[in-house]
Amino acid sequence: MSGPALPRYGTLLLACVAATAIANNYALQPVLTDVADDLGLSATTTGLIPTAILVGCTAGFALLLPLTDRIAPHRLVGVQLCVLAAALTLAAAAPNAPVLLTACLLIGAMAGVAAQAGAIAGRYAAPGRRGTAMATVATGLSAGILLSRWAGGSLADLLGWRRMLLVFAGLALLGAFATGRLLPRDRPRPRGGYPAALAALAPLLRRHRPLRRAVVTGGLWYFAFNVVWVALSLTLARPPYSLDATAIGLYSLAGLLGFAALPFTGRLVDRYTPGRVVVGAMGVAALGTAVLAVGFPHPVPTVLGLALFDAGCFAAQAANQSVVVAVDPGRSGSLTGVYLVLYFAVGALGTSATAPLLDAFGPRGTMLAALAALLTAGSLAAAHGRHGEREGERGREPVGAAQDIGPAPFSR
């Protein structure tokens, strides 16, 4: 841990920041048609809006997450939330596509503060509480992702899309004020300059085996996550179902079980190794995917399958990120940046692969492809755990074993 332990209200504040920041990545999606009509955009230009946000978010992970290791949390988070508020205001006032797309790039980049919140929570967690702290922030982040489309659509219906963005800008400013007053003020001790920190991102992946393993296993289930949700949306929007966006969006509420289970996940990570939690979480996600493959499109098995699937994926992500931070808590921002850039890149492959999978194998075959990715991730996590146990039996130091399979229980 670096610096004094973060009090409980600080962890809850970071969870709220993560929720409201990441929500901006998705809030415009339900109202893209309204935006296009208002600005006279073509279908191609309209499609660039979520793309610009995704590109900005990926750039933010790579360029801004290392700042977590260099700048005091109260200043880093507060300044970025102010910039996010300014970007949202610019988008709300945008008179044309170039201004809107520029604002969307900034929104995506600044929304990456949600990932910084998790890294800060892990670094400043009290002894034996890192898993719980990071799971609390992951709960907020997951809530923001799941509820953002509903909140954005509802506010836009009530106020219009421009005023909806101003509401989100107000929330960002409120978060900036709170974090500026309540987050730790001690400055981390950076290792070298900022350009050197960026240049060190790729070597971090080569140097740390636990980071490579976290990228592979996390990428596999995020691939599956995108395949399942995109396949669900595409299938329900097509005949014979032809559901509207609101009806399809209601299925996302099944994911509420996912982030409801995250605090429990944090306690498991603090008690057992994160690798064991990942194996169990992949079993739950695989069970949910199997239920989807058998029961889709009937509503009850579909909702049950999605609930189990999301719970497993969210729990695994919370455990996996605790592995990443534990590699070197003093460089948690840089390590998390490497992890998330590659994690999102693999997820993008899942998104692009879904339509061809649907055309070739149908919904059931596509769900089975996601199931194969989840089972592979679980098998790799289990194999890493067995290998670490064998190394421990040969008398390696606990730190060595933790580096091989992930950190030892944080409560010990």
Secondary structure, DSSP 8 states (H G I E B T S, - for coil): --SS---HHHHHHHHHHHHHHHHTTTTTGGGHHHHHHHHT--HHHHHHHHHHHHHHHHHHHHHHGGGGGTS-HHHHHHHHHHHHHHHHHHHHT--SHHHHHHHHHHHHHHHTHHHHHHHHHHHT--TT-HHHHHHHHHHHHHHHHHHHHHHHHHHHHHH-HHHHHHHHHHHHHHHHHHHHHHS-------SS-HHHHHHTHHHHHHH-HHHHHHHHHHHHHHHHHHHHHHHHHHHHHSTTT---HHHHHHGGGGGHHHHHTHHHHHHHHHHS-HHHHHHHHHHHHHHHHHHHHHHTTSHHHHHHHHHHHHHHHHHHHHHHHHHHHHH-GGGHHHHHHHHHHHHHHHHHHHHHHHHHHHHHHHHHHHHHHHHHHHHHHHHHHHHHHHHHHHHHHTT--HHHHHHHHS---TT-
